[in-house]
Amino acid sequence: MNNGNRFLLASALVAGALLAGCAQTSALQGWQTLIDGGQGMDNFVSLGGANWHAEADAIAADRRPDALPTHYLTTRQAYKDFELRAEFWVSPDANSGIYLRCTEARPMTDRTCHEANIFDQRPDPSYATGAIVWLAKAPVPVPKTGGQWNTMEITARGSRLTVVLNGVKTAETGEARDIAGVIGLQYAGGVVRFRKLQIRPL
């Protein structure tokens, strides 16, 4: 290979690397990382008494006071329209969920927020894992997330909410409240770990 061809090849490789870098930057543009491994507790306020804590690779909870049924890590910022991506691990008996567009009313519940549920063993499976509680029922059979890492992607745009669990759309509604509100990670039993939480306002 002569010097001219070597120069052209090197130029092409550099250009390709720059284009790949630009594509990666563009793909990440606008995303905010709230949890990354064991980092991110400062991005949340803890409501209730669950023992949310940082582990080596996740933010986790596995214990709560008996007096209070549910506990949350809530974002410091309110969000209205957004895309959200979460990676989570739960024990088979865990009761958790991602709460969205919560109103100012307290305590937080699945009535004052919209809940993308993570509850494989919910006694009434109608709104178990993958559902938007009270708005869009869970698939049949209910997806099982216990004992493995999972991904949940949520899109909120106007009155439409969509939930995608492990690459499969499990719930959608056009009846969501069109308001801004905090996002909450629920702990109500079992073992719950979030190792990634990213959000992109729309």
Buried (B, 14 or more C-beta within 10 A) or exposed (E): EEEEEEEEEEEEEEEEEEEEEEEEEEEEEEBBBBBBEBBBBEBBEBBBBBEBBBEEBBBBBBEBEEEEEBBBBBBEEBBBBBBBBBBBBBBEEBBBBBBBBBBEEEEBBBEBBBBBBBBBBBEEBEBBBBBBBBBBBBBEEBBEBBEEBBBBBBBBBEEBBBBBBBEEEBBBBEEBBEEBBBBBBBBBBBBBBBBBBBBBBE
